[in-house]
Amino acid sequence: MSQSSQLHKTSQLHDFSTLELAQALLERLSISPNDWHRLKSNRKVRACEQTAAALVFLLSEQPEEAQTRLEQATGWLNRSISAPPCPDHGQKKHS
């Protein structure tokens, strides 16, 4: 990438608030419904998602929610939490 295109991208970022940038990061890092089963137990993906959510809450003046998300991110990283089973798995279909 050339230096002029890098400068252009950097100047474009100044058009957005810090909260908008954090929200965009959260959107980028969130697991899509199509990828949920594949990524629900990926510790790095889940920690990134929760950390981005914490940043959004912190910038939105919701420090308690931010702390909860940071604790969840830490839990993913230190392996103290894991993904719960899917709610629709294990249920028998009634015919």
C-alpha positions in Angstrom: 0.0 0.0 0.0 1.4 3.4 -0.9 2.0 6.0 1.7 -0.6 8.4 0.0 -3.3 5.7 0.1 -2.4 4.9 3.8 -2.7 8.6 4.6 -6.0 8.8 2.8 -7.4 5.9 4.9 -6.1 7.5 8.1 -7.7 10.8 7.3 -11.0 9.0 6.6 -11.0 7.4 10.0 -11.0 10.9 11.5 -14.5 11.3 10.1 -15.8 8.8 12.7 -16.2 9.1 16.4 -14.3 6.8 18.7 -17.6 5.0 19.5 -18.4 4.5 15.9 -15.0 3.0 15.3 -15.5 0.7 18.3 -18.9 -0.3 17.0 -17.4 -1.1 13.6 -14.7 -3.2 15.2 -17.3 -5.1 17.2 -19.4 -5.7 14.1 -16.2 -7.0 12.3 -15.3 -9.3 15.2 -18.8 -10.6 16.0 -19.5 -14.2 15.0 -22.1 -14.3 12.3 -25.0 -16.7 12.6 -23.6 -18.7 9.7 -20.3 -19.2 11.5 -21.6 -19.7 15.0 -21.2 -23.5 15.2 -17.7 -23.4 13.7 -16.4 -20.6 15.9 -18.4 -20.7 19.1 -15.6 -22.5 21.0 -12.7 -20.6 19.4 -11.1 -18.9 22.4 -9.3 -16.2 20.4 -12.4 -15.3 18.4 -14.6 -15.2 21.5 -12.1 -13.1 23.5 -11.8 -10.6 20.7 -15.5 -10.3 20.4 -16.0 -9.8 24.1 -13.1 -7.3 24.3 -14.6 -5.2 21.4 -18.0 -5.3 23.1 -16.4 -4.1 26.4 -14.9 -1.2 24.5 -18.3 -0.2 23.1 -19.9 -0.3 26.5 -17.0 1.6 28.1 -17.3 4.4 25.5 -21.1 4.4 26.0 -20.6 5.2 29.7 -21.6 1.7 30.8 -18.6 0.6 32.9 -20.4 -2.2 34.6 -21.3 -3.9 31.3 -17.8 -3.2 30.0 -16.3 -5.0 33.1 -18.6 -8.0 32.5 -17.5 -8.3 28.9 -13.8 -8.0 29.9 -14.3 -10.7 32.5 -15.8 -12.9 29.9 -12.9 -12.2 27.5 -10.5 -13.1 30.3 -12.4 -16.3 30.9 -12.1 -17.3 27.3 -8.3 -16.7 27.5 -7.6 -18.4 30.8 -10.0 -21.3 29.9 -12.3 -20.7 32.9 -15.4 -20.6 30.6 -16.4 -22.5 27.6 -19.3 -22.4 25.1 -22.6 -23.7 26.3 -24.3 -26.3 24.1 -26.7 -25.0 21.5 -30.3 -24.8 22.7 -31.7 -26.8 19.8 -29.2 -29.7 20.1 -30.3 -32.7 22.1 -33.9 -31.9 22.0 -36.1 -34.5 20.4 -38.5 -33.4 17.7 -42.1 -34.1 18.4 -43.9 -35.6 15.4 
